[in-house]
Amino acid sequence: MAGNGKPTVEELNLDLDTLTWQSSSDGPGAIEVAFAGEWVLMRVSDDLAGRVLVYDHHEWECFLDGARKGEFDDAAE
């Protein structure tokens, strides 16, 4: 496991093409999220490197809570 106690996407041994990805939009740079058991995976749709971030459900819920409270609104400007 990675130094943060979470597995990397490689360690999860998932076929990313078989997951159901939910997309923020149809355009370039869309954020895509998939749920795989206890893990939440996030990627950018057109990232040529194919990077995928791994979060646990607690981290995901904290992110959603912050988004609902407007904590990231400055980043959107």
Gaussian input, Z-matrix of N, CA and C with variables (Angstrom, degrees):
# hf/3-21g

backbone

0 1
 N
 C     1     B1
 C     2     B2     1     A1
 N     3     B3     2     A2     1     D1
 C     4     B4     3     A3     2     D2
 C     5     B5     4     A4     3     D3
 N     6     B6     5     A5     4     D4
 C     7     B7     6     A6     5     D5
 C     8     B8     7     A7     6     D6
 N     9     B9     8     A8     7     D7
 C    10    B10     9     A9     8     D8
 C    11    B11    10    A10     9     D9
 N    12    B12    11    A11    10    D10
 C    13    B13    12    A12    11    D11
 C    14    B14    13    A13    12    D12
 N    15    B15    14    A14    13    D13
 C    16    B16    15    A15    14    D14
 C    17    B17    16    A16    15    D15
 N    18    B18    17    A17    16    D16
 C    19    B19    18    A18    17    D17
 C    20    B20    19    A19    18    D18
 N    21    B21    20    A20    19    D19
 C    22    B22    21    A21    20    D20
 C    23    B23    22    A22    21    D21
 N    24    B24    23    A23    22    D22
 C    25    B25    24    A24    23    D23
 C    26    B26    25    A25    24    D24
 N    27    B27    26    A26    25    D25
 C    28    B28    27    A27    26    D26
 C    29    B29    28    A28    27    D27
 N    30    B30    29    A29    28    D28
 C    31    B31    30    A30    29    D29
 C    32    B32    31    A31    30    D30
 N    33    B33    32    A32    31    D31
 C    34    B34    33    A33    32    D32
 C    35    B35    34    A34    33    D33
 N    36    B36    35    A35    34    D34
 C    37    B37    36    A36    35    D35
 C    38    B38    37    A37    36    D36
 N    39    B39    38    A38    37    D37
 C    40    B40    39    A39    38    D38
 C    41    B41    40    A40    39    D39
 N    42    B42    41    A41    40    D40
 C    43    B43    42    A42    41    D41
 C    44    B44    43    A43    42    D42
 N    45    B45    44    A44    43    D43
 C    46    B46    45    A45    44    D44
 C    47    B47    46    A46    45    D45
 N    48    B48    47    A47    46    D46
 C    49    B49    48    A48    47    D47
 C    50    B50    49    A49    48    D48
 N    51    B51    50    A50    49    D49
 C    52    B52    51    A51    50    D50
 C    53    B53    52    A52    51    D51
 N    54    B54    53    A53    52    D52
 C    55    B55    54    A54    53    D53
 C    56    B56    55    A55    54    D54
 N    57    B57    56    A56    55    D55
 C    58    B58    57    A57    56    D56
 C    59    B59    58    A58    57    D57
 N    60    B60    59    A59    58    D58
 C    61    B61    60    A60    59    D59
 C    62    B62    61    A61    60    D60
 N    63    B63    62    A62    61    D61
 C    64    B64    63    A63    62    D62
 C    65    B65    64    A64    63    D63
 N    66    B66    65    A65    64    D64
 C    67    B67    66    A66    65    D65
 C    68    B68    67    A67    66    D66
 N    69    B69    68    A68    67    D67
 C    70    B70    69    A69    68    D68
 C    71    B71    70    A70    69    D69
 N    72    B72    71    A71    70    D70
 C    73    B73    72    A72    71    D71
 C    74    B74    73    A73    72    D72
 N    75    B75    74    A74    73    D73
 C    76    B76    75    A75    74    D74
 C    77    B77    76    A76    75    D75
 N    78    B78    77    A77    76    D76
 C    79    B79    78    A78    77    D77
 C    80    B80    79    A79    78    D78
 N    81    B81    80    A80    79    D79
 C    82    B82    81    A81    80    D80
 C    83    B83    82    A82    81    D81
 N    84    B84    83    A83    82    D82
 C    85    B85    84    A84    83    D83
 C    86    B86    85    A85    84    D84
 N    87    B87    86    A86    85    D85
 C    88    B88    87    A87    86    D86
 C    89    B89    88    A88    87    D87
 N    90    B90    89    A89    88    D88
 C    91    B91    90    A90    89    D89
 C    92    B92    91    A91    90    D90
 N    93    B93    92    A92    91    D91
 C    94    B94    93    A93    92    D92
 C    95    B95    94    A94    93    D93
 N    96    B96    95    A95    94    D94
 C    97    B97    96    A96    95    D95
 C    98    B98    97    A97    96    D96
 N    99    B99    98    A98    97    D97
 C   100   B100    99    A99    98    D98
 C   101   B101   100   A100    99    D99
 N   102   B102   101   A101   100   D100
 C   103   B103   102   A102   101   D101
 C   104   B104   103   A103   102   D102
 N   105   B105   104   A104   103   D103
 C   106   B106   105   A105   104   D104
 C   107   B107   106   A106   105   D105
 N   108   B108   107   A107   106   D106
 C   109   B109   108   A108   107   D107
 C   110   B110   109   A109   108   D108
 N   111   B111   110   A110   109   D109
 C   112   B112   111   A111   110   D110
 C   113   B113   112   A112   111   D111
 N   114   B114   113   A113   112   D112
 C   115   B115   114   A114   113   D113
 C   116   B116   115   A115   114   D114
 N   117   B117   116   A116   115   D115
 C   118   B118   117   A117   116   D116
 C   119   B119   118   A118   117   D117
 N   120   B120   119   A119   118   D118
 C   121   B121   120   A120   119   D119
 C   122   B122   121   A121   120   D120
 N   123   B123   122   A122   121   D121
 C   124   B124   123   A123   122   D122
 C   125   B125   124   A124   123   D123
 N   126   B126   125   A125   124   D124
 C   127   B127   126   A126   125   D125
 C   128   B128   127   A127   126   D126
 N   129   B129   128   A128   127   D127
 C   130   B130   129   A129   128   D128
 C   131   B131   130   A130   129   D129
 N   132   B132   131   A131   130   D130
 C   133   B133   132   A132   131   D131
 C   134   B134   133   A133   132   D132
 N   135   B135   134   A134   133   D133
 C   136   B136   135   A135   134   D134
 C   137   B137   136   A136   135   D135
 N   138   B138   137   A137   136   D136
 C   139   B139   138   A138   137   D137
 C   140   B140   139   A139   138   D138
 N   141   B141   140   A140   139   D139
 C   142   B142   141   A141   140   D140
 C   143   B143   142   A142   141   D141
 N   144   B144   143   A143   142   D142
 C   145   B145   144   A144   143   D143
 C   146   B146   145   A145   144   D144
 N   147   B147   146   A146   145   D145
 C   148   B148   147   A147   146   D146
 C   149   B149   148   A148   147   D147
 N   150   B150   149   A149   148   D148
 C   151   B151   150   A150   149   D149
 C   152   B152   151   A151   150   D150
 N   153   B153   152   A152   151   D151
 C   154   B154   153   A153   152   D152
 C   155   B155   154   A154   153   D153
 N   156   B156   155   A155   154   D154
 C   157   B157   156   A156   155   D155
 C   158   B158   157   A157   156   D156
 N   159   B159   158   A158   157   D157
 C   160   B160   159   A159   158   D158
 C   161   B161   160   A160   159   D159
 N   162   B162   161   A161   160   D160
 C   163   B163   162   A162   161   D161
 C   164   B164   163   A163   162   D162
 N   165   B165   164   A164   163   D163
 C   166   B166   165   A165   164   D164
 C   167   B167   166   A166   165   D165
 N   168   B168   167   A167   166   D166
 C   169   B169   168   A168   167   D167
 C   170   B170   169   A169   168   D168
 N   171   B171   170   A170   169   D169
 C   172   B172   171   A171   170   D170
 C   173   B173   172   A172   171   D171
 N   174   B174   173   A173   172   D172
 C   175   B175   174   A174   173   D173
 C   176   B176   175   A175   174   D174
 N   177   B177   176   A176   175   D175
 C   178   B178   177   A177   176   D176
 C   179   B179   178   A178   177   D177
 N   180   B180   179   A179   178   D178
 C   181   B181   180   A180   179   D179
 C   182   B182   181   A181   180   D180
 N   183   B183   182   A182   181   D181
 C   184   B184   183   A183   182   D182
 C   185   B185   184   A184   183   D183
 N   186   B186   185   A185   184   D184
 C   187   B187   186   A186   185   D185
 C   188   B188   187   A187   186   D186
 N   189   B189   188   A188   187   D187
 C   190   B190   189   A189   188   D188
 C   191   B191   190   A190   189   D189
 N   192   B192   191   A191   190   D190
 C   193   B193   192   A192   191   D191
 C   194   B194   193   A193   192   D192
 N   195   B195   194   A194   193   D193
 C   196   B196   195   A195   194   D194
 C   197   B197   196   A196   195   D195
 N   198   B198   197   A197   196   D196
 C   199   B199   198   A198   197   D197
 C   200   B200   199   A199   198   D198
 N   201   B201   200   A200   199   D199
 C   202   B202   201   A201   200   D200
 C   203   B203   202   A202   201   D201
 N   204   B204   203   A203   202   D202
 C   205   B205   204   A204   203   D203
 C   206   B206   205   A205   204   D204
 N   207   B207   206   A206   205   D205
 C   208   B208   207   A207   206   D206
 C   209   B209   208   A208   207   D207
 N   210   B210   209   A209   208   D208
 C   211   B211   210   A210   209   D209
 C   212   B212   211   A211   210   D210
 N   213   B213   212   A212   211   D211
 C   214   B214   213   A213   212   D212
 C   215   B215   214   A214   213   D213
 N   216   B216   215   A215   214   D214
 C   217   B217   216   A216   215   D215
 C   218   B218   217   A217   216   D216
 N   219   B219   218   A218   217   D217
 C   220   B220   219   A219   218   D218
 C   221   B221   220   A220   219   D219
 N   222   B222   221   A221   220   D220
 C   223   B223   222   A222   221   D221
 C   224   B224   223   A223   222   D222
 N   225   B225   224   A224   223   D223
 C   226   B226   225   A225   224   D224
 C   227   B227   226   A226   225   D225
 N   228   B228   227   A227   226   D226
 C   229   B229   228   A228   227   D227
 C   230   B230   229   A229   228   D228

   B1=1.4531
   B2=1.5171
   B3=1.3081
   B4=1.4603
   B5=1.5280
   B6=1.3181
   B7=1.4507
   B8=1.5167
   B9=1.3310
   B10=1.4596
   B11=1.5331
   B12=1.3291
   B13=1.4575
   B14=1.5176
   B15=1.3172
   B16=1.4599
   B17=1.5170
   B18=1.3154
   B19=1.4669
   B20=1.5224
   B21=1.3021
   B22=1.4569
   B23=1.5191
   B24=1.3032
   B25=1.4568
   B26=1.5298
   B27=1.3322
   B28=1.4629
   B29=1.5345
   B30=1.3293
   B31=1.4667
   B32=1.5240
   B33=1.3253
   B34=1.4664
   B35=1.5222
   B36=1.3359
   B37=1.4625
   B38=1.5310
   B39=1.3277
   B40=1.4626
   B41=1.5181
   B42=1.3123
   B43=1.4566
   B44=1.5215
   B45=1.3200
   B46=1.4606
   B47=1.5212
   B48=1.3190
   B49=1.4625
   B50=1.5220
   B51=1.3224
   B52=1.4615
   B53=1.5256
   B54=1.3383
   B55=1.4662
   B56=1.5190
   B57=1.3243
   B58=1.4557
   B59=1.5212
   B60=1.3215
   B61=1.4583
   B62=1.5155
   B63=1.3270
   B64=1.4589
   B65=1.5198
   B66=1.3182
   B67=1.4590
   B68=1.5238
   B69=1.3416
   B70=1.4612
   B71=1.5281
   B72=1.3291
   B73=1.4664
   B74=1.5232
   B75=1.3211
   B76=1.4653
   B77=1.5160
   B78=1.3161
   B79=1.4515
   B80=1.5215
   B81=1.3197
   B82=1.4646
   B83=1.5303
   B84=1.3098
   B85=1.4580
   B86=1.5174
   B87=1.3260
   B88=1.4638
   B89=1.5291
   B90=1.3083
   B91=1.4591
   B92=1.5175
   B93=1.3258
   B94=1.4630
   B95=1.5209
   B96=1.3295
   B97=1.4584
   B98=1.5300
   B99=1.3256
   B100=1.4690
   B101=1.5216
   B102=1.3210
   B103=1.4568
   B104=1.5218
   B105=1.3270
   B106=1.4681
   B107=1.5327
   B108=1.3199
   B109=1.4589
   B110=1.5139
   B111=1.3223
   B112=1.4686
   B113=1.5252
   B114=1.3256
   B115=1.4581
   B116=1.5202
   B117=1.3238
   B118=1.4591
   B119=1.5252
   B120=1.3128
   B121=1.4621
   B122=1.5189
   B123=1.3341
   B124=1.4533
   B125=1.5233
   B126=1.3376
   B127=1.4603
   B128=1.5216
   B129=1.3293
   B130=1.4612
   B131=1.5189
   B132=1.3143
   B133=1.4625
   B134=1.5207
   B135=1.3127
   B136=1.4652
   B137=1.5301
   B138=1.3147
   B139=1.4636
   B140=1.5276
   B141=1.3056
   B142=1.4656
   B143=1.5290
   B144=1.3217
   B145=1.4658
   B146=1.5280
   B147=1.3339
   B148=1.4590
   B149=1.5177
   B150=1.3350
   B151=1.4645
   B152=1.5229
   B153=1.3235
   B154=1.4624
   B155=1.5175
   B156=1.3255
   B157=1.4594
   B158=1.5212
   B159=1.3270
   B160=1.4663
   B161=1.5242
   B162=1.3311
   B163=1.4604
   B164=1.5212
   B165=1.3204
   B166=1.4627
   B167=1.5296
   B168=1.3260
   B169=1.4643
   B170=1.5257
   B171=1.3245
   B172=1.4580
   B173=1.5345
   B174=1.3141
   B175=1.4673
   B176=1.5275
   B177=1.3232
   B178=1.4548
   B179=1.5249
   B180=1.3323
   B181=1.4698
   B182=1.5262
   B183=1.3265
   B184=1.4693
   B185=1.5228
   B186=1.3247
   B187=1.4592
   B188=1.5292
   B189=1.3342
   B190=1.4630
   B191=1.5248
   B192=1.3183
   B193=1.4605
   B194=1.5281
   B195=1.3342
   B196=1.4584
   B197=1.5140
   B198=1.3262
   B199=1.4571
   B200=1.5294
   B201=1.3181
   B202=1.4666
   B203=1.5249
   B204=1.3154
   B205=1.4675
   B206=1.5217
   B207=1.3285
   B208=1.4518
   B209=1.5211
   B210=1.3172
   B211=1.4622
   B212=1.5310
   B213=1.3163
   B214=1.4642
   B215=1.5167
   B216=1.3174
   B217=1.4655
   B218=1.5290
   B219=1.3250
   B220=1.4681
   B221=1.5248
   B222=1.3170
   B223=1.4623
   B224=1.5253
   B225=1.3153
   B226=1.4598
   B227=1.5209
   B228=1.3134
   B229=1.4697
   B230=1.4993
   A1=109.59
   A2=114.24
   A3=120.36
   A4=109.34
   A5=116.27
   A6=121.89
   A7=114.11
   A8=117.99
   A9=121.13
   A10=112.69
   A11=117.68
   A12=121.16
   A13=114.65
   A14=117.29
   A15=121.02
   A16=108.89
   A17=116.57
   A18=118.66
   A19=110.76
   A20=115.36
   A21=119.94
   A22=107.38
   A23=117.01
   A24=119.89
   A25=110.19
   A26=117.05
   A27=120.33
   A28=110.78
   A29=116.54
   A30=120.58
   A31=112.31
   A32=117.14
   A33=120.16
   A34=111.49
   A35=116.40
   A36=121.88
   A37=111.88
   A38=115.27
   A39=121.08
   A40=109.89
   A41=116.19
   A42=121.14
   A43=106.05
   A44=117.10
   A45=121.82
   A46=112.48
   A47=116.84
   A48=120.48
   A49=112.82
   A50=118.35
   A51=120.89
   A52=112.46
   A53=117.28
   A54=120.63
   A55=110.40
   A56=115.93
   A57=121.64
   A58=107.47
   A59=116.17
   A60=122.40
   A61=109.43
   A62=116.17
   A63=122.46
   A64=107.24
   A65=116.89
   A66=121.30
   A67=111.17
   A68=115.95
   A69=121.25
   A70=111.80
   A71=117.36
   A72=122.08
   A73=108.85
   A74=115.28
   A75=120.20
   A76=112.40
   A77=117.38
   A78=121.32
   A79=113.71
   A80=115.70
   A81=120.40
   A82=110.37
   A83=115.73
   A84=120.92
   A85=114.30
   A86=117.23
   A87=120.36
   A88=109.96
   A89=115.67
   A90=121.67
   A91=107.91
   A92=116.22
   A93=121.96
   A94=109.02
   A95=115.26
   A96=121.83
   A97=108.62
   A98=115.72
   A99=121.80
   A100=107.96
   A101=115.83
   A102=122.03
   A103=108.73
   A104=115.50
   A105=121.38
   A106=107.59
   A107=115.80
   A108=119.47
   A109=110.96
   A110=116.78
   A111=120.64
   A112=113.17
   A113=117.74
   A114=121.63
   A115=111.94
   A116=114.53
   A117=122.52
   A118=106.34
   A119=116.37
   A120=121.75
   A121=108.84
   A122=116.42
   A123=121.33
   A124=108.93
   A125=115.13
   A126=120.50
   A127=108.68
   A128=115.14
   A129=122.16
   A130=106.20
   A131=116.33
   A132=121.74
   A133=114.79
   A134=117.57
   A135=119.10
   A136=112.71
   A137=117.34
   A138=121.21
   A139=108.74
   A140=116.43
   A141=120.99
   A142=112.34
   A143=117.71
   A144=121.15
   A145=111.76
   A146=117.55
   A147=120.91
   A148=114.48
   A149=116.88
   A150=120.17
   A151=111.58
   A152=115.91
   A153=122.74
   A154=107.92
   A155=116.03
   A156=121.62
   A157=109.43
   A158=116.19
   A159=121.81
   A160=108.63
   A161=116.32
   A162=122.67
   A163=108.96
   A164=116.13
   A165=117.89
   A166=107.63
   A167=117.21
   A168=120.33
   A169=112.20
   A170=118.34
   A171=120.47
   A172=109.93
   A173=117.38
   A174=120.93
   A175=110.47
   A176=116.72
   A177=121.30
   A178=110.68
   A179=116.52
   A180=120.24
   A181=110.74
   A182=118.20
   A183=121.27
   A184=110.97
   A185=116.91
   A186=121.06
   A187=110.36
   A188=116.78
   A189=120.18
   A190=111.19
   A191=117.63
   A192=122.04
   A193=109.79
   A194=116.78
   A195=120.55
   A196=112.13
   A197=117.05
   A198=120.73
   A199=110.45
   A200=116.86
   A201=120.49
   A202=111.62
   A203=116.71
   A204=121.39
   A205=112.59
   A206=117.87
   A207=121.61
   A208=114.94
   A209=117.39
   A210=120.61
   A211=113.57
   A212=117.82
   A213=120.80
   A214=112.61
   A215=117.38
   A216=120.67
   A217=112.37
   A218=117.84
   A219=120.20
   A220=111.49
   A221=117.85
   A222=121.49
   A223=111.70
   A224=117.72
   A225=121.90
   A226=112.10
   A227=117.63
   A228=120.61
   A229=112.94
   D1=154.49
   D2=178.10
   D3=-63.39
   D4=164.84
   D5=-177.27
   D6=-59.39
   D7=-16.70
   D8=-179.03
   D9=-92.86
   D10=7.46
   D11=178.78
   D12=83.73
   D13=-2.23
   D14=177.90
   D15=-104.19
   D16=148.89
   D17=177.22
   D18=-74.46
   D19=154.98
   D20=169.62
   D21=-79.17
   D22=167.45
   D23=178.32
   D24=-63.23
   D25=-32.48
   D26=177.60
   D27=-65.99
   D28=-40.57
   D29=179.54
   D30=-67.73
   D31=-26.48
   D32=176.78
   D33=-70.89
   D34=-19.87
   D35=177.01
   D36=53.91
   D37=48.26
   D38=179.84
   D39=-103.73
   D40=147.49
   D41=170.55
   D42=-88.66
   D43=101.89
   D44=-174.43
   D45=-60.11
   D46=-27.02
   D47=179.95
   D48=-71.32
   D49=-16.78
   D50=-179.26
   D51=-94.23
   D52=-7.46
   D53=-179.99
   D54=-79.74
   D55=155.35
   D56=175.32
   D57=-91.44
   D58=109.23
   D59=-178.05
   D60=-96.28
   D61=130.35
   D62=175.19
   D63=-100.72
   D64=131.37
   D65=-172.75
   D66=-111.24
   D67=144.74
   D68=178.55
   D69=-73.93
   D70=-23.00
   D71=179.35
   D72=-168.60
   D73=178.74
   D74=177.35
   D75=-96.17
   D76=-6.80
   D77=-174.71
   D78=-85.33
   D79=175.86
   D80=177.94
   D81=-64.37
   D82=145.89
   D83=179.21
   D84=79.34
   D85=11.72
   D86=179.81
   D87=-64.90
   D88=140.86
   D89=174.78
   D90=-86.19
   D91=132.14
   D92=178.82
   D93=-119.31
   D94=139.81
   D95=-178.20
   D96=-129.60
   D97=138.52
   D98=175.04
   D99=-135.53
   D100=148.64
   D101=179.09
   D102=-108.81
   D103=130.31
   D104=-178.26
   D105=-135.33
   D106=91.21
   D107=-178.87
   D108=62.92
   D109=-123.72
   D110=-178.48
   D111=-84.49
   D112=4.88
   D113=-174.84
   D114=-116.69
   D115=147.58
   D116=174.37
   D117=-114.89
   D118=125.85
   D119=-178.36
   D120=-107.47
   D121=140.08
   D122=-179.17
   D123=-134.68
   D124=138.84
   D125=178.08
   D126=-148.15
   D127=167.46
   D128=173.02
   D129=-102.14
   D130=129.33
   D131=-169.99
   D132=-53.56
   D133=-40.18
   D134=-174.82
   D135=-108.20
   D136=25.71
   D137=177.74
   D138=-72.88
   D139=111.05
   D140=-176.98
   D141=-63.55
   D142=-26.94
   D143=178.87
   D144=-77.65
   D145=-13.91
   D146=178.07
   D147=68.69
   D148=26.91
   D149=-178.29
   D150=-66.62
   D151=140.67
   D152=178.37
   D153=-132.33
   D154=128.07
   D155=176.41
   D156=-92.71
   D157=145.91
   D158=-178.98
   D159=-117.34
   D160=127.38
   D161=177.86
   D162=-127.10
   D163=152.85
   D164=170.66
   D165=-89.28
   D166=171.21
   D167=-174.91
   D168=-65.63
   D169=-32.28
   D170=178.09
   D171=-64.19
   D172=-45.50
   D173=178.06
   D174=-61.13
   D175=-40.75
   D176=179.99
   D177=-63.66
   D178=-44.71
   D179=179.21
   D180=-63.87
   D181=-37.92
   D182=176.60
   D183=-63.92
   D184=-41.06
   D185=177.09
   D186=-61.82
   D187=-48.02
   D188=180.00
   D189=-61.39
   D190=-40.38
   D191=178.54
   D192=-61.14
   D193=-45.48
   D194=178.57
   D195=-63.00
   D196=-40.21
   D197=179.08
   D198=-64.78
   D199=-41.71
   D200=178.51
   D201=-63.10
   D202=-32.81
   D203=-178.64
   D204=-87.35
   D205=0.86
   D206=176.98
   D207=80.99
   D208=15.97
   D209=-176.85
   D210=-64.73
   D211=-18.31
   D212=-177.78
   D213=-110.34
   D214=9.24
   D215=-176.12
   D216=-60.65
   D217=-34.38
   D218=179.32
   D219=-63.18
   D220=-31.65
   D221=-179.88
   D222=-69.62
   D223=-23.84
   D224=-177.53
   D225=-82.00
   D226=-12.53
   D227=-176.06
   D228=-85.02

